[in-house]
Amino acid sequence: MAVSSIACHQQSRGVWFRLAAPRDAVERVLRLVGVDALIPCYPSTGQALAA
């Protein structure tokens, strides 16, 4: 079973929001509506945190 996770981290300059391991259908919808340009998607939680 694939698990998606969302992480948010506050820093002195603001807040970043990243989507990790989204299901294909979720990522497809984000691309269709253009949200992928605002919320970066990464294949794993580790990659999202390292970015």
DOKOL-837622 format. One record per residue (C-alpha): residue number from 1; residue in three letters; chain; x, y, z. Coordinates in pm, 1 decimal, always signed. Each point is the difference from the previous one (the first is absolute). Example, Ala and Ser with C-alpha at 12.3 -4.5 7.8 and 13.67 -1.06 7.14 Angstrom:
residues 2
@resi:1; resn:ALA; chain:A; xx:+1230.0; yy:-450.0; zz:+780.0
@resi:2; resn:SER; chain:A; xx:+137.0; yy:+344.0; zz:-66.0
END
This chain:
residues 51
@resi:1; resn:MET; chain:A; xx:+0.0; yy:+0.0; zz:+0.0
@resi:2; resn:ALA; chain:A; xx:+143.0; yy:+337.0; zz:-102.1
@resi:3; resn:VAL; chain:A; xx:-2.2; yy:+270.3; zz:+261.5
@resi:4; resn:SER; chain:A; xx:+2.8; yy:+371.3; zz:-71.9
@resi:5; resn:SER; chain:A; xx:+123.9; yy:+248.5; zz:+251.8
@resi:6; resn:ILE; chain:A; xx:-4.4; yy:+375.8; zz:+22.7
@resi:7; resn:ALA; chain:A; xx:+266.3; yy:+190.6; zz:+189.3
@resi:8; resn:CYS; chain:A; xx:+1.1; yy:+359.1; zz:+109.2
@resi:9; resn:HIS; chain:A; xx:+292.4; yy:+167.1; zz:+171.1
@resi:10; resn:GLN; chain:A; xx:+14.3; yy:+355.8; zz:+126.8
@resi:11; resn:GLN; chain:A; xx:+323.7; yy:+189.3; zz:-41.9
@resi:12; resn:SER; chain:A; xx:+96.7; yy:+357.5; zz:+75.1
@resi:13; resn:ARG; chain:A; xx:-73.5; yy:+95.8; zz:-360.9
@resi:14; resn:GLY; chain:A; xx:-335.9; yy:-171.4; zz:-16.3
@resi:15; resn:VAL; chain:A; xx:-152.1; yy:-341.4; zz:-47.3
@resi:16; resn:TRP; chain:A; xx:+71.1; yy:-264.0; zz:-263.0
@resi:17; resn:PHE; chain:A; xx:-250.1; yy:-258.7; zz:-109.4
@resi:18; resn:ARG; chain:A; xx:+98.4; yy:-315.6; zz:-188.6
@resi:19; resn:LEU; chain:A; xx:-190.7; yy:-308.2; zz:-104.9
@resi:20; resn:ALA; chain:A; xx:+178.9; yy:-332.6; zz:+36.2
@resi:21; resn:ALA; chain:A; xx:-90.0; yy:-322.7; zz:-178.5
@resi:22; resn:PRO; chain:A; xx:-337.5; yy:+109.7; zz:-138.0
@resi:23; resn:ARG; chain:A; xx:-207.1; yy:-265.9; zz:-168.7
@resi:24; resn:ASP; chain:A; xx:-6.6; yy:+24.8; zz:-379.1
@resi:25; resn:ALA; chain:A; xx:-359.8; yy:+124.8; zz:-3.1
@resi:26; resn:VAL; chain:A; xx:+77.6; yy:+275.0; zz:+251.8
@resi:27; resn:GLU; chain:A; xx:+308.2; yy:+115.6; zz:-188.3
@resi:28; resn:ARG; chain:A; xx:-194.2; yy:-1.1; zz:-328.1
@resi:29; resn:VAL; chain:A; xx:-272.1; yy:+224.9; zz:+148.3
@resi:30; resn:LEU; chain:A; xx:+261.4; yy:+237.5; zz:+143.3
@resi:31; resn:ARG; chain:A; xx:+159.3; yy:+27.3; zz:-345.6
@resi:32; resn:LEU; chain:A; xx:-336.9; yy:+52.9; zz:-170.5
@resi:33; resn:VAL; chain:A; xx:-92.6; yy:+293.6; zz:+222.6
@resi:34; resn:GLY; chain:A; xx:+353.1; yy:+143.2; zz:+8.9
@resi:35; resn:VAL; chain:A; xx:+60.8; yy:-47.1; zz:+371.7
@resi:36; resn:ASP; chain:A; xx:+317.1; yy:-196.6; zz:-71.0
@resi:37; resn:ALA; chain:A; xx:+163.5; yy:+333.4; zz:-87.2
@resi:38; resn:LEU; chain:A; xx:-71.4; yy:+122.4; zz:+354.6
@resi:39; resn:ILE; chain:A; xx:+41.1; yy:-320.4; zz:+200.8
@resi:40; resn:PRO; chain:A; xx:+298.1; yy:-210.5; zz:-103.0
@resi:41; resn:CYS; chain:A; xx:-55.5; yy:-376.5; zz:-7.6
@resi:42; resn:TYR; chain:A; xx:+272.2; yy:-250.6; zz:+86.1
@resi:43; resn:PRO; chain:A; xx:+9.0; yy:-379.7; zz:-35.0
@resi:44; resn:SER; chain:A; xx:+84.3; yy:-53.9; zz:+369.2
@resi:45; resn:THR; chain:A; xx:-15.1; yy:+173.8; zz:+336.0
@resi:46; resn:GLY; chain:A; xx:+379.0; yy:-5.4; zz:+22.5
@resi:47; resn:GLN; chain:A; xx:+35.7; yy:+181.5; zz:-331.5
@resi:48; resn:ALA; chain:A; xx:-263.0; yy:+257.1; zz:+99.1
@resi:49; resn:LEU; chain:A; xx:+178.9; yy:+73.0; zz:+327.4
@resi:50; resn:ALA; chain:A; xx:+339.8; yy:+19.5; zz:-168.9
@resi:51; resn:ALA; chain:A; xx:-116.2; yy:+244.0; zz:-268.6
END
